[in-house]
Amino acid sequence: MKDMKERNGSSSYRISLMASGELRDALTALEEGKGPAAVAALMAIDPASWRAIEHRLAAVIGTDLRTLLLRAAEADVEAPAIG
């Protein structure tokens, strides 16, 4: 358990429950094409949780949220339509 805490930095970087909900809401809004709602949800995330989110993303996938979202959007555009 200690190794996991050291690896993802969870001992010093904490994402608040409220921030995790806001991030989920932002991602859902983006998926639904509701840009303003996504921006509002992201702006509601507290600074400490932002640092924790950035740290976690860097540790787990090696990038930041912006890059992750851009890659996801590119993959979505390139994916063939089903149906």
DRENDO-1510 file (C-alpha; in Angstrom, 1 decimal, always signed):
<recs>
REC; n; res; u; v; w
REC; 1; MET; +0.0; +0.0; +0.0 .
REC; 2; LYS; +2.8; +2.4; +0.8 .
REC; 3; ASP; +4.3; +1.9; -2.7 .
REC; 4; MET; +1.0; +2.9; -4.3 .
REC; 5; LYS; +0.8; +6.1; -2.2 .
REC; 6; GLU; +4.4; +7.0; -3.2 .
REC; 7; ARG; +3.8; +6.2; -6.8 .
REC; 8; ASN; +0.6; +8.3; -7.3 .
REC; 9; GLY; +1.4; +10.9; -4.6 .
REC; 10; SER; -1.8; +10.4; -2.8 .
REC; 11; SER; -0.2; +11.1; +0.5 .
REC; 12; SER; +0.3; +14.8; -0.4 .
REC; 13; TYR; -2.1; +15.4; -3.3 .
REC; 14; ARG; -5.8; +14.9; -2.6 .
REC; 15; ILE; -8.7; +15.4; -4.9 .
REC; 16; SER; -11.8; +16.5; -3.0 .
REC; 17; LEU; -15.0; +14.7; -3.4 .
REC; 18; MET; -16.6; +17.9; -4.8 .
REC; 19; ALA; -13.8; +18.3; -7.3 .
REC; 20; SER; -14.1; +14.7; -8.6 .
REC; 21; GLY; -17.8; +15.3; -9.1 .
REC; 22; GLU; -17.1; +18.6; -10.9 .
REC; 23; LEU; -14.6; +16.8; -13.2 .
REC; 24; ARG; -17.1; +14.1; -13.9 .
REC; 25; ASP; -19.7; +16.7; -14.7 .
REC; 26; ALA; -17.3; +18.5; -17.0 .
REC; 27; LEU; -16.4; +15.4; -18.9 .
REC; 28; THR; -20.1; +14.5; -19.3 .
REC; 29; ALA; -20.9; +18.0; -20.5 .
REC; 30; LEU; -18.1; +17.8; -23.1 .
REC; 31; GLU; -19.4; +14.4; -24.3 .
REC; 32; GLU; -22.9; +16.0; -24.7 .
REC; 33; GLY; -21.5; +19.0; -26.6 .
REC; 34; LYS; -22.3; +21.4; -23.7 .
REC; 35; GLY; -19.1; +23.5; -23.7 .
REC; 36; PRO; -20.3; +26.3; -21.4 .
REC; 37; ALA; -21.4; +23.8; -18.7 .
REC; 38; ALA; -18.1; +22.0; -19.0 .
REC; 39; VAL; -16.2; +25.2; -18.5 .
REC; 40; ALA; -18.4; +26.1; -15.5 .
REC; 41; ALA; -17.7; +22.7; -13.9 .
REC; 42; LEU; -14.0; +22.9; -14.5 .
REC; 43; MET; -13.9; +26.5; -13.0 .
REC; 44; ALA; -15.6; +25.2; -9.8 .
REC; 45; ILE; -12.6; +22.9; -9.0 .
REC; 46; ASP; -10.6; +24.2; -6.1 .
REC; 47; PRO; -6.8; +24.9; -6.7 .
REC; 48; ALA; -5.6; +22.1; -4.4 .
REC; 49; SER; -7.7; +19.6; -6.2 .
REC; 50; TRP; -6.5; +20.9; -9.6 .
REC; 51; ARG; -2.9; +20.3; -8.5 .
REC; 52; ALA; -3.8; +16.8; -7.4 .
REC; 53; ILE; -5.6; +16.1; -10.7 .
REC; 54; GLU; -2.6; +17.3; -12.7 .
REC; 55; HIS; -0.2; +15.3; -10.5 .
REC; 56; ARG; -2.3; +12.1; -10.8 .
REC; 57; LEU; -2.7; +12.5; -14.6 .
REC; 58; ALA; +1.1; +13.0; -15.0 .
REC; 59; ALA; +1.8; +10.0; -12.8 .
REC; 60; VAL; -0.7; +7.6; -14.4 .
REC; 61; ILE; -0.7; +8.6; -18.1 .
REC; 62; GLY; +2.1; +11.0; -18.4 .
REC; 63; THR; +0.1; +14.0; -19.6 .
REC; 64; ASP; -2.2; +16.8; -18.5 .
REC; 65; LEU; -6.0; +17.1; -18.8 .
REC; 66; ARG; -5.8; +19.4; -21.8 .
REC; 67; THR; -3.7; +17.0; -23.8 .
REC; 68; LEU; -5.8; +14.1; -22.8 .
REC; 69; LEU; -9.0; +15.8; -23.9 .
REC; 70; LEU; -7.4; +16.8; -27.3 .
REC; 71; ARG; -6.3; +13.3; -27.9 .
REC; 72; ALA; -9.7; +11.9; -27.1 .
REC; 73; ALA; -11.3; +14.4; -29.4 .
REC; 74; GLU; -8.9; +13.5; -32.2 .
REC; 75; ALA; -9.6; +9.8; -31.7 .
REC; 76; ASP; -13.4; +10.5; -31.7 .
REC; 77; VAL; -13.1; +12.3; -35.1 .
REC; 78; GLU; -11.0; +9.5; -36.6 .
REC; 79; ALA; -13.2; +6.7; -35.4 .
REC; 80; PRO; -15.7; +5.3; -38.0 .
REC; 81; ALA; -19.4; +5.8; -37.3 .
REC; 82; ILE; -21.3; +2.8; -36.1 .
REC; 83; GLY; -24.6; +2.1; -37.8 .
</recs>
